[in-house]
Amino acid sequence: MAYSSRFFMTIVASLVFAFALAACSGGDGADTSSDPTATPRATPTSSVSSVDTSRAPAAPTPSAPTPLPEPSPSPTPDILAGPVGQEGLVGPELTGISTYINTNPFTLRELQGEKVVLIDFWTYTCINCIRTLPFIKEWHEKYKDAGLVIVGVHAPEFEFEKVEDNVRMAVEEWGIEYPVVMDNDHGTWNAFLNQSWPAKYLIDKDGVIRYTHFGEGGYTETEDEIRTVLAELGGDVNGIAHGNIEDPDFHLDALAEDAMDGLTRELYAGVNRNYGALSYGGTPYVLHEEFYSGPDQELVYDDTDVEYLNQFIYLKGAWLNEFENLRHARTTENYEDYILVNFKAAEVNVVLTADGAYEVRVLVDDEPVKPEQAGLDIQWDDEGNSFVTVDEPRMYRIIQLDDFESHELKLTSNSDLFSVFAYTFGAYIGAQPLP
């Protein structure tokens, strides 16, 4: 049985309530993040862009999860409180940095009086962060000689993002040349009182935070502020062309008032986020009651006679519910086990890891992915089956549609290495630039 009627009704009610509450709020009215499709990794930019799990009514735990894992610091801010910004205050120092990439160790204080600093909090599997990188790289190239120093503070969400080789892989693949520092224990994140990925803090020559921006978008405004503080430093920006980067358009259907019809929220597969959501009265992501019988359990799931709803994860077959992810718990021969989401979006990405290379077959509405539906990581075999080859711990781009659509997405693998961490969804009109 996937879930009891009481469990199902309570979970869905909490989700609807959370979306309804979000629709009544929008922070302080400041345009802090102009991406209306931001996932919970970023401060919401639209009143209905993500689920506010901090204020949804409590959902019952089907059986007491003992021991209950301590949830990670939630990347989802309280959208009623507005974004956290420290504009006008002296910026804190880099704290607890474990590794410096593209640079020797340095301090922000050493740069005062000589440089303007743009701090960018990011993590390499975050789609919101990835979509901002082309513009950050452009600012680095244009303004580095005028006195701008961009510091990418890599603050990981998942444990594998703390591995130096993984971060260096991303930095190299994306051609990032500005300094990147690894904030594995979130010391700098906490010093800035930061709450979201991505987040930008512009620090002037006196060490004062002059501007903040949370989430995607706002590129023209951010570049305006960069030019202003560089001019105060004495940097010559008059001869540098302003990018005037327009924020991307999005499908209005993504902002449906009914949560079940709107853009699918970011979906987490691990015990940490799901149990944490229940503990704090929020809406979990895996809609199987047995998942909550305890962590680190190999369980066999059945989705017979289940109605697949938008906003949730469904399972078939044997799975191990680990702290940050779901792992396929056995080897199979005929792709009989799967993980499924009924999404509403124009773009779907999934974070996967590998202890060794394996293939994941991808099905849309129980059919191979069509070329016009395919994300960049989709391949096809000689028989027309669509799949991704998982050989790195990273985000894989699965689906890219021309319109905002609803489909069932099934991921299935015969390998017991198959590990799913999170799904992210987008609703932009057209594919966005890559770093």
C-alpha positions as CSV (number, residue, x, y, z in Angstrom):
1,M,0.0,0.0,0.0
2,A,1.4,3.4,-0.9
3,Y,-0.4,5.4,1.7
4,S,-3.5,5.3,3.9
5,S,-6.3,7.7,3.1
6,R,-5.6,9.7,6.3
7,F,-2.0,10.1,5.5
8,F,-2.8,11.1,1.9
9,M,-5.4,13.7,2.8
10,T,-3.3,15.3,5.5
11,I,-0.2,15.6,3.2
12,V,-2.1,17.0,0.3
13,A,-4.0,19.4,2.5
14,S,-0.8,20.7,3.9
15,L,0.6,21.2,0.4
16,V,-2.5,23.1,-0.7
17,F,-2.4,25.2,2.4
18,A,1.2,26.0,1.9
19,F,0.7,27.2,-1.6
20,A,-2.4,29.2,-0.6
21,L,-0.4,30.9,2.1
22,A,2.4,31.6,-0.3
23,A,-0.1,33.2,-2.6
24,C,-0.9,35.7,0.1
25,S,2.6,36.8,0.7
26,G,5.5,38.3,-1.2
27,G,8.0,39.5,1.3
28,D,8.6,43.2,1.6
29,G,7.9,44.1,-2.0
30,A,11.5,44.4,-3.0
31,D,12.5,42.7,-6.2
32,T,15.2,40.6,-4.7
33,S,15.0,37.7,-7.1
34,S,13.2,38.1,-10.4
35,D,13.0,34.4,-11.3
36,P,9.3,33.4,-10.9
37,T,10.2,29.7,-11.2
38,A,12.9,29.6,-8.5
39,T,13.1,26.3,-6.6
40,P,13.3,26.1,-2.8
41,R,17.1,26.5,-3.2
42,A,16.5,30.2,-3.9
43,T,14.4,32.8,-2.2
44,P,11.0,32.7,-4.0
45,T,10.5,35.6,-6.4
46,S,6.8,35.1,-7.0
47,S,4.2,34.6,-4.4
48,V,3.4,31.1,-5.6
49,S,6.8,30.0,-6.8
50,S,7.6,27.4,-4.1
51,V,6.2,25.7,-1.1
52,D,6.6,27.4,2.2
53,T,7.0,24.4,4.4
54,S,7.7,26.4,7.5
55,R,4.0,27.4,8.0
56,A,2.0,24.5,6.6
57,P,-0.2,22.6,9.1
58,A,1.4,19.6,10.8
59,A,1.2,16.3,8.9
60,P,1.2,13.0,10.9
61,T,4.2,10.8,11.0
62,P,2.7,7.3,10.1
63,S,5.0,5.7,12.7
64,A,7.5,7.4,14.8
65,P,10.8,7.7,12.8
66,T,13.4,6.6,15.4
67,P,16.0,7.9,15.4
68,L,14.8,11.1,13.7
69,P,17.7,12.6,11.7
70,E,18.6,16.2,12.4
71,P,17.5,18.1,9.3
72,S,20.1,20.2,7.5
73,P,19.7,23.9,7.7
74,S,16.7,24.5,5.4
75,P,17.5,26.4,2.2
76,T,13.9,27.5,2.1
77,P,13.5,30.9,3.7
78,D,10.3,32.2,5.3
79,I,8.8,34.1,2.5
80,L,6.7,36.2,4.8
81,A,9.8,37.6,6.5
82,G,11.3,38.7,3.2
83,P,14.9,38.2,2.2
84,V,17.8,38.4,4.6
85,G,20.1,41.3,3.7
86,Q,22.8,43.2,5.5
87,E,23.0,46.2,3.2
88,G,24.7,49.2,4.9
89,L,26.7,47.0,7.3
90,V,30.4,46.1,7.1
91,G,30.6,42.6,5.5
92,P,31.9,39.8,7.6
93,E,35.1,38.0,6.9
94,L,35.5,34.7,5.0
95,T,35.1,32.1,7.7
96,G,35.9,28.4,7.9
97,I,37.2,28.1,4.3
98,S,38.7,24.7,3.7
99,T,40.0,25.1,0.1
100,Y,40.9,28.0,-2.3
101,I,40.5,27.4,-6.0
102,N,41.9,29.7,-8.7
103,T,43.6,31.7,-5.9
104,N,46.0,31.6,-3.0
105,P,44.4,32.1,0.5
106,F,43.3,35.7,1.1
107,T,40.9,37.7,3.3
108,L,38.3,40.3,2.4
109,R,40.0,42.8,4.6
110,E,43.1,42.6,2.4
111,L,41.1,43.8,-0.5
112,Q,39.6,46.9,1.2
113,G,40.5,50.2,-0.3
114,E,41.7,48.5,-3.5
115,K,38.9,46.3,-4.7
116,V,35.2,45.9,-5.0
117,V,34.0,42.4,-4.1
118,L,31.0,40.4,-5.3
119,I,30.3,37.4,-3.1
120,D,28.3,34.7,-4.9
121,F,27.0,31.9,-2.7
122,W,26.4,28.8,-4.9
123,T,26.6,25.0,-5.0
124,Y,27.4,23.1,-8.1
125,T,24.3,20.9,-8.4
126,C,21.9,23.9,-7.9
127,I,20.1,24.7,-11.2
128,N,19.4,28.3,-10.1
129,C,23.1,28.8,-9.5
130,I,24.1,27.2,-12.8
131,R,21.8,29.5,-14.7
132,T,23.4,32.6,-13.2
133,L,27.0,31.5,-13.9
134,P,27.2,32.8,-17.5
135,F,26.4,36.3,-16.3
136,I,28.8,36.2,-13.4
137,K,31.6,35.0,-15.7
138,E,30.8,37.9,-18.1
139,W,31.1,40.4,-15.2
140,H,34.4,38.9,-14.2
141,E,35.8,39.3,-17.7
142,K,34.5,42.8,-18.1
143,Y,35.3,44.4,-14.8
144,K,38.3,42.5,-13.3
145,D,40.7,45.2,-14.6
146,A,38.5,47.9,-13.2
147,G,38.8,46.5,-9.7
148,L,36.1,43.9,-9.3
149,V,36.9,40.6,-7.5
150,I,34.2,38.0,-7.7
151,V,34.4,35.3,-5.0
152,G,32.3,32.2,-5.5
153,V,31.6,30.8,-2.0
154,H,30.7,27.2,-2.6
155,A,28.4,26.2,0.3
156,P,27.4,22.6,-0.3
157,E,23.9,21.2,0.1
158,F,24.9,17.5,-0.2
159,E,27.8,15.7,1.3
160,F,29.3,14.8,-2.1
161,E,29.5,18.5,-2.8
162,K,32.1,18.8,-0.1
163,V,34.6,16.7,-2.1
164,E,37.2,19.0,-3.5
165,D,37.7,17.0,-6.7
166,N,34.0,17.3,-7.4
167,V,34.0,21.1,-7.0
168,R,37.2,21.4,-9.1
169,M,35.5,19.3,-11.8
170,A,32.6,21.7,-12.0
171,V,34.9,24.8,-11.9
172,E,36.9,23.4,-14.8
173,E,34.0,22.2,-16.9
174,W,32.2,25.5,-16.6
175,G,35.3,27.6,-17.2
176,I,35.2,29.5,-14.0
177,E,38.3,31.6,-13.6
178,Y,37.5,33.8,-10.7
179,P,38.3,32.7,-7.1
180,V,36.2,29.9,-5.6
181,V,36.4,29.1,-1.9
182,M,34.9,26.0,-0.3
183,D,32.7,26.8,2.7
184,N,32.0,23.1,3.6
185,D,30.9,23.9,7.2
186,H,28.9,26.9,6.2
187,G,31.0,29.2,8.3
188,T,30.9,32.1,5.8
189,W,27.2,31.3,4.9
190,N,26.3,31.7,8.6
191,A,28.5,34.8,9.0
192,F,26.5,36.5,6.3
193,L,23.2,35.2,7.7
194,N,22.6,33.8,4.2
195,Q,19.5,31.7,3.5
196,S,19.5,30.9,-0.2
197,W,21.4,29.7,-3.3
198,P,22.3,31.7,-5.3
199,A,22.8,34.8,-3.2
200,K,25.0,37.8,-4.1
201,Y,26.5,40.4,-1.8
202,L,28.3,43.4,-3.3
203,I,30.9,44.9,-1.0
204,D,32.4,48.3,-1.7
205,K,36.0,49.6,-1.2
206,D,35.2,50.3,2.5
207,G,34.0,46.8,3.2
208,V,30.4,47.8,3.4
209,I,27.7,45.7,1.8
210,R,26.0,48.0,-0.7
211,Y,23.7,45.6,-2.5
212,T,22.2,42.1,-2.2
213,H,20.3,39.9,-4.6
214,F,18.8,36.5,-3.8
215,G,17.9,34.0,-6.5
216,E,18.1,34.3,-10.2
217,G,17.4,37.4,-12.4
218,G,18.0,41.1,-11.7
219,Y,21.0,41.0,-13.9
220,T,20.7,44.6,-15.2
221,E,20.2,46.0,-11.7
222,T,23.1,44.0,-10.3
223,E,25.4,45.3,-13.1
224,D,24.2,48.8,-12.4
225,E,25.3,48.5,-8.8
226,I,28.6,46.9,-9.8
227,R,29.4,49.9,-12.0
228,T,28.4,52.4,-9.3
229,V,30.7,51.0,-6.6
230,L,33.5,50.5,-9.1
231,A,33.2,54.2,-10.1
232,E,33.5,55.1,-6.5
233,L,36.7,53.1,-6.3
234,G,38.1,55.0,-9.2
235,G,37.6,52.2,-11.7
236,D,37.1,53.3,-15.3
237,V,33.8,51.7,-16.4
238,N,32.7,54.3,-19.0
239,G,34.4,52.4,-21.8
240,I,32.9,49.1,-20.8
241,A,29.6,48.2,-22.4
242,H,26.7,47.5,-20.1
243,G,25.2,44.1,-20.7
244,N,21.6,45.2,-20.2
245,I,20.8,41.5,-19.6
246,E,17.1,40.9,-19.7
247,D,15.6,38.5,-17.3
248,P,14.1,35.5,-19.1
249,D,10.4,35.1,-19.7
250,F,8.4,32.3,-18.1
251,H,5.2,30.4,-18.7
252,L,2.4,32.0,-16.8
253,D,0.7,28.7,-16.4
254,A,3.4,27.8,-13.9
255,L,1.9,30.3,-11.5
256,A,-1.5,28.6,-11.2
257,E,-3.3,29.3,-7.9
258,D,-4.0,25.6,-7.4
259,A,-0.8,24.0,-6.2
260,M,-1.6,20.8,-8.1
261,D,-1.7,22.7,-11.4
262,G,1.4,24.9,-10.9
263,L,5.1,24.4,-11.4
264,T,6.4,21.3,-9.6
265,R,8.4,22.3,-6.5
266,E,11.9,21.0,-5.9
267,L,11.6,17.4,-4.8
268,Y,14.0,15.8,-2.3
269,A,14.4,12.0,-2.1
270,G,16.3,11.6,1.2
271,V,15.2,11.0,4.7
272,N,16.7,14.3,5.9
273,R,14.4,16.6,4.0
274,N,11.3,14.4,4.2
275,Y,11.5,13.7,7.9
276,G,12.5,17.3,8.5
277,A,9.5,18.6,6.7
278,L,7.2,16.4,8.8
279,S,9.0,17.4,12.0
280,Y,8.5,21.1,11.3
281,G,4.9,20.8,10.1
282,G,5.7,21.0,6.4
283,T,4.9,18.9,3.3
284,P,7.2,15.9,2.6
285,Y,8.1,14.8,-0.9
286,V,7.8,11.0,-0.9
287,L,4.2,10.0,-0.9
288,H,4.5,6.5,0.5
289,E,3.6,5.9,4.1
290,E,6.1,3.1,4.6
291,F,9.0,5.4,3.7
292,Y,8.5,7.0,7.1
293,S,8.8,3.8,9.1
294,G,12.4,4.6,9.8
295,P,15.7,5.6,8.1
296,D,18.2,3.4,6.4
297,Q,15.6,0.7,5.6
298,E,15.3,-1.4,2.5
299,L,11.7,-1.4,1.6
300,V,9.6,-2.7,-1.3
301,Y,7.1,-0.2,-2.7
302,D,4.0,-0.9,-4.7
303,D,2.2,1.8,-6.7
304,T,-0.7,-0.3,-7.8
305,D,-3.9,1.7,-8.1
306,V,-2.1,4.9,-7.1
307,E,-3.1,8.2,-8.7
308,Y,0.1,10.0,-9.4
309,L,-0.2,13.6,-8.3
310,N,1.9,16.6,-9.1
311,Q,4.4,17.7,-6.3
312,F,5.3,14.2,-5.1
313,I,7.7,11.3,-5.6
314,Y,6.4,7.7,-6.1
315,L,8.3,4.4,-6.0
316,K,8.0,0.9,-7.3
317,G,10.3,-1.9,-6.2
318,A,13.1,-2.2,-3.7
319,W,14.7,1.1,-2.4
320,L,16.9,2.1,0.5
321,N,15.9,5.4,2.1
322,E,19.2,7.0,3.0
323,F,19.9,10.3,4.7
324,E,20.2,12.5,1.5
325,N,18.9,10.1,-1.2
326,L,17.0,7.1,-2.3
327,R,19.2,4.2,-3.6
328,H,18.0,1.3,-5.7
329,A,18.3,-1.6,-3.3
330,R,18.9,-4.5,-5.7
331,T,20.1,-5.4,-9.2
332,T,17.4,-6.2,-11.7
333,E,17.2,-7.4,-15.3
334,N,14.1,-5.8,-16.9
335,Y,13.9,-2.4,-15.4
336,E,11.0,-3.4,-13.1
337,D,11.8,-0.9,-10.3
338,Y,11.5,2.8,-10.8
339,I,11.1,6.3,-9.3
340,L,8.3,8.4,-10.8
341,V,7.1,12.0,-10.7
342,N,4.1,13.5,-12.4
343,F,5.5,16.9,-13.2
344,K,4.2,20.2,-14.5
345,A,7.1,22.1,-16.0
346,A,9.1,23.0,-19.1
347,E,12.4,21.7,-17.8
348,V,13.4,18.8,-15.5
349,N,16.8,18.1,-13.9
350,V,17.8,15.4,-11.4
351,V,20.8,15.1,-9.1
352,L,22.4,11.7,-9.3
353,T,25.6,10.2,-8.0
354,A,27.7,7.3,-9.0
355,D,30.2,5.0,-7.2
356,G,30.7,3.6,-10.7
357,A,29.2,4.3,-14.1
358,Y,25.7,3.0,-14.8
359,E,22.8,3.8,-17.1
360,V,19.3,5.1,-16.1
361,R,16.5,4.6,-18.6
362,V,14.2,7.6,-19.0
363,L,10.6,7.3,-19.9
364,V,8.0,10.1,-20.5
365,D,4.5,8.8,-20.3
366,D,5.9,5.3,-20.5
367,E,7.6,6.0,-23.9
368,P,11.2,6.9,-24.7
369,V,12.0,10.5,-24.6
370,K,11.5,12.2,-28.0
371,P,14.3,14.4,-29.4
372,E,12.1,17.5,-29.0
373,Q,11.6,16.6,-25.3
374,A,15.2,15.8,-24.5
375,G,17.5,17.6,-22.1
376,L,21.2,17.8,-22.9
377,D,22.2,14.5,-21.1
378,I,19.7,12.3,-22.9
379,Q,21.1,9.6,-25.2
380,W,19.5,6.8,-27.3
381,D,20.6,3.3,-27.9
382,D,20.2,1.3,-31.1
383,E,16.7,0.2,-30.1
384,G,15.5,3.8,-29.5
385,N,15.5,3.5,-25.7
386,S,16.4,6.9,-24.0
387,F,18.8,7.0,-21.2
388,V,21.5,8.9,-19.3
389,T,24.9,7.6,-18.4
390,V,25.7,8.4,-14.8
391,D,29.4,8.7,-14.3
392,E,29.8,11.8,-12.2
393,P,28.1,13.1,-9.1
394,R,26.2,16.0,-10.5
395,M,22.9,17.4,-11.9
396,Y,21.7,15.7,-15.1
397,R,19.5,17.6,-17.5
398,I,16.7,15.2,-18.4
399,I,13.8,17.1,-20.0
400,Q,13.6,20.4,-22.0
401,L,10.2,21.3,-23.5
402,D,9.0,24.2,-25.6
403,D,5.9,24.7,-23.5
404,F,4.7,24.2,-19.9
405,E,3.4,20.7,-19.9
406,S,2.3,17.8,-17.7
407,H,3.9,14.4,-18.0
408,E,4.8,11.3,-16.0
409,L,8.6,10.9,-15.8
410,K,9.9,7.5,-14.9
411,L,13.6,6.8,-14.1
412,T,14.6,3.2,-13.9
413,S,17.9,1.3,-13.7
414,N,19.0,-2.3,-13.3
415,S,21.9,-1.1,-11.2
416,D,22.0,-1.1,-7.4
417,L,24.3,2.0,-7.7
418,F,21.3,4.1,-8.9
419,S,21.0,7.0,-6.3
420,V,18.5,9.9,-6.6
421,F,19.0,13.0,-4.5
422,A,16.7,15.7,-5.9
423,Y,14.6,16.9,-8.8
424,T,14.4,20.5,-10.0
425,F,11.9,22.0,-12.4
426,G,11.9,25.1,-14.6
427,A,9.2,27.0,-16.4
428,Y,11.2,29.4,-18.6
429,I,10.2,30.0,-22.2
430,G,13.1,28.5,-24.1
431,A,16.3,26.8,-22.8
432,Q,18.5,29.1,-20.6
433,P,22.2,29.7,-21.3
434,L,24.7,27.4,-19.8
435,P,28.1,28.3,-18.2
